[in-house]
Amino acid sequence: MRRWLLEVVKSETILIVATVLAIISCFVVPPDAEYRSYVHTKTIAQLVCLMLVVCGFQRIGVFRMVGSRLLRMVRTQRGVVLVLVSLTYFSSMLITNDVALVTFIPFAISVLTMAGMEASAVLVATLMTVGANVGSMLTPVGNAHNLYLKALSGIPTGKFLGIMAPYSFVAAVLLIVVISVAFGGKKVSQFADLDGEDIERGVLAPQPDQPQPDEIRLTGYGAGHGGWRVWVYAVLFLLCLLVVSDLVPIWVMCVVVFGVFLFADRKAFRKVDWGLPLTFIMFFIFIGNMKRVPAFYSLAASLVGGHPLEVAVVSSQIMSNVPTTILLSGFCDDWTHLIIGTNLGGMGTLIASMASLVSYKNVTRRYPDRKGRYLAVYSAVNVLFLVVLVGLSWIID
């Protein structure tokens, strides 16, 4: 029991902190009818439905199938790393940065082992994490806090893409430069003679007698056998995007997505990270209450002041960018700078974006002697990207 509690505290630290803050704030402002307006139900509904659909894709192995097929085309170490980083960069735009890393970091470690490149695991995982964070910043569905800011501000999807496009593009160019400098053209021939299913089997389940991943239990070896689920989930994902763009009523999405998953894959409901929407709800309650305390509101608004971008970046380094977004949005309506600041704030320290912990845990679990090296490499690379992109924001401004 004690071990279980410790695991819960480690994995849900932000949720626990948010819950404690929400409870304390309820003593400051006792519950009343105004509480009903605190929770941004549109954000919660969109977030839960998107999480379900992405979880469904994950459980039939669609994303790893794409990765295994791409690997057949590479012939050099540089090519392997470019493919792996591209997977997190582009996929995070649609499936969020944390899901991209949960999916592709274990995949990458297995690929590097097959290619004889394990010595580069720390740097590759770091670059993949940066790729996920700078890719996800481009779209409203790439980050949970982007979804919230998009819904709260009412900014059209096209304008949102325009705000973040320069940063995502410059970061992609910088990633290519770093990969080109750090990795050479040494030949890698391990994947040339394998088809997509062989790579999938080698990466996912090299030992058939060990517990098998969801996609193998559901569909057998080879994620290409997802069958009808692939097309159904694709339609559901499109429906979610239409709701985010305010083209379809939100209740339609909720009814259709929940109805389909009750039929197609009920276990997906247990696999979704329910801690994330609960964290949002707790912060909504805390901020809603504290905004009703005049002294606190005036202090918070003055601290944000005329520099929400810089405040968001600095604050994210301490408590990550999701809680920073929710907190600052209660005291600032400069949406453009808040969007930029909270996204750029995902780089820097290891906790600046909680998704980054996914990579750290996977790499250090496999290579426990590389914890110090990982922190050093991660910090150096992230500071480089953060300095370049914050500098770019000052130039654009």
Buried (B, 14 or more C-beta within 10 A) or exposed (E): EEEEEEEEEEBBBBBBBBBEBBEEBBEEBEEEEEBEEBBBEBBBBBBBBBBBBBBBBBBBBBBBBBBBBBBBEBBBBBBBBBBBBBBBBBBBBBBBBBBBBBBBBBBBBBBBBBBEBBEBBBBBBBBBBBBBBBBBBBBBBBBBBBBBBBBBBEBEBEEBBEBBEBBBEBBBEBBBEBBEEBBEEEEBEBBEEBEBBBBBBBBBBEEEEEEBBBBBEBBBBBBBBBEEBBEBBEEBBEBBBBBBBBEBEBEEBBEBBEEBBEEBBEEBBEBBBEBBBBBBBBBBBBBBBBBBBEEBBEEBEEEBEEBBBBBBBBBBBEBBBBBBBBBBBBBBEBBBBBBBBBBBBBBBBBBBBBBBBBBBBBBBEBBEEBEEBBBEBBBEBBEBBBEBBBEBBEEEE
